[in-house]
Amino acid sequence: METPEEDAPGGPAGEPRSSSYLEEKAFKSRTLLIFGAITDAAARDVTRRLIALDADSNAPIDILVSSPGGHLESGDAIHDVVRFIAAPVRMIGTGWVGSAATHLYLAAPRERRFCLPNTRFLIHQPSGGAGGPASDIAIHAQEIIKARERIARTIARETGKSFDSVMADIERDRWLSAEEAVEYGLVSRIIERKSELG
C-alpha cells in the first residue's frame, strides 16, 4: 500500500511521482496511452478506461498511439469501443503506428486523427503462422483472407480510397511518413503542440 507521501504531487525529495498519481492526472486530463504491442490485456485496460471516461463526461478523450501492432482482434475491440461510446475520441499518432495499431487508430473520424511530425505508419495484410492438420491450416488461411478484406474495407472507408487500391497497397508492407499519411488520408493534420488539437 502506498503512503500519502508517495501519492503526493512532489513525492519524497528527488524521487519520481508514484504511478497512481500519474494515472489520476492522466484520467483527469482525459488522456490514454496505447504504447507497445496490442494484446488482450491492453485492449481490456484501454476499453475499461474509455468506458469510465465516457461515463464521467462527454468531453473529448485523447488517445496517444505508438505501437507496432499486435493481435488484430484486440485492436478490433478498441476500435469498436471508440466508435461505441458517446464522447468524441481524438487519435494522436507518435513514434510509429503499425498493423493492428493503425486499425484502431482509424476508429476516429478523419477530422479527429492527428499525428506528431516524426510519426511513421505501416499498413499491410495480416499474417498467420498456423500449424497442425491441413484442414486446420486451410481454415486459418480462409480467416486471414477475411481479415485482410475487412482491414482493406476499413482503410478504404476511412481514407476515401477504393477497396481495390487498398487491397493492392496492403499486399506488401506499406510505410508512410507523417506527410505521406496525410496525403493517403490516414491523418487529417500533423501537429506539434497540444494547443493545435482545438
N, C-alpha and C positions, 0 to 999 in steps of 0.2 A: 504494500500500500504506500502511495506517495504522500509525503508530508506536505503541509501547506507551503513550506518554504520552497519545496521543489516545484510546486504548481505556480508559485508567484511569478509575475512577469519577468522580473530580473533574475530569479533563482539565486543560488549561492554565488558569491562573487567569483567571476571568471568561468563559471560553468554554463553550458548551453541550457536553454529552456527545456522543460520536460515535454515529452511527446503529447501528453494530454492537453497542455496549454496550447501547443501549436495546432492540435486537432480542433480545439474550441475556436481559436482565431480563424482557422480555415472555414469552419462551419458558419461562423458569424459573417464572414466575407462572402459566403455562398460560392466557394471555390472548391473544386475537386481536382485531384491529380490522378491521371492514369499513366503511370510510368512502368516500364518493364513489360514482361510477357502478359498477354491476355489469358487468364486462367479462370476456372470455375470460381476459385476463391476471390479473385479480383472482381469478377462480374457480380458476385454476391455482395461484396463490400460497396462497390460503386452504385448498384441499383438500390441497396438499402439507404445509402446517403441521399440519392436522388429523391426517393420517396419521402424521406424525412424532410428534406429541404422544400419539396413541393407542398407538403402538409403545413410547413411553417409560414410560407408566403408565396405569392405569385411573382415575386421579383425575379429577375434573370439569374440563372445559375451559370457560372463559368467553369468549363472543363478544359484543363491543360492536358494535352496528349503528347507523349513521347514514348513510342512503343514500336518494337519490330513486328508486332502482331502476336499470333498465338492460336488459341483454339477458336475456330470460326463460330461455333455455336455460343461460346461465351461472349464473343463480340456481338452476336445477334441479340443476346439478352440485353446488353447495354443499349444497343441501337434501338430496340423496340421500346424499352422503358423511357428513353429520352423522348421518343415520339408519343408515348402514352401519357406522360404527366402534363399538367396544365402550365407549369412555369416554363417560360422560354429558356432554352439552353444555348449558350454561345460556346462553340468549339474553337479552341486556340491550339494550333499545332506548334510544336517546338522540337528541336532535335531532329528526330525522324519519325514519320508516321507511315507504317507499312502494313500491308496484308490485312489481317483482321482489324487492326487499329484504324486503317483507312475506312473500312466498312463501318465501324461505329462512329468515326468522325463524320461520315456522311449522313448521320441521323438528323443533324441540324439542317435547316434550310440554308440555301447558299448565302443569303444575306447575313447569316449569323455564323459563317465559317471564316475564321481568320487564321493567320499564321505569323510567326516571328520570322525575321529576314533570312535566317540560316536553316530553316526547316527544309527537310527533304521528304518526298513522298514516294511510296512504292505501291504500284498496283500490279497484280498478277493473278493467275488462276490458282485454286487450291491445290495442294499436293497431298499425296497419300503414301502410306507405307504398309499397306495391308499384307498380312501373311495368312497362312492356313490353307484350307481346302480351296480348290479352284473355284467352286461355287461361291464361297465367301468373298474371294478376291473379285469375282465378277460383280457381286452386289456392291462392294466398296467402290468399284470403278463407276458404276451407274450413279451412285450417290455423289461422287466427285463431279461427274458431268452435270448433275442437277445443281450442285453448289456453285459451279462455275457459271452456269446460266443465271442463277439467282444474283450472284455478285455483279455480273455484267448488267443485269436489269437495274440494279440499284445505282450503279455508276452512271448508266445512261439516263435514268430518271433525274439524278441529282446534278448532272453536268449539261444536259441538253444534247448530248451526243447520241448517235444512233446505236442501237443494240449491236448491229453487225460490226461497226467500227470499234466499239469497246471490246467485243469478243476478239477481234484481231489484236488490239492493244495489249490485252492481258494474256495472250498466247505465251509470251516470254516476260521476264521481269521488265517493267517499265518504270524507270526512275525519273522523277521530276523535281526540279528546283522549286523554290517558292514562286518565282516568276512564272515558270512553266506550269505550275499547279493552278495559278490564277488563269492563265491562258486556256488551260484544259477545262476549267470550270469546277475543279475541286474546291477552290478557295475563292472567297469574294475579294478579300483585301489582305495585303501584307501590312502589319502594324509593328511599331517599335515600342509603344507605350500603352499602358492600360487605359489612359485617358482617350485613346483613339477608338475604344470599343463603343463609345456612346453614339 
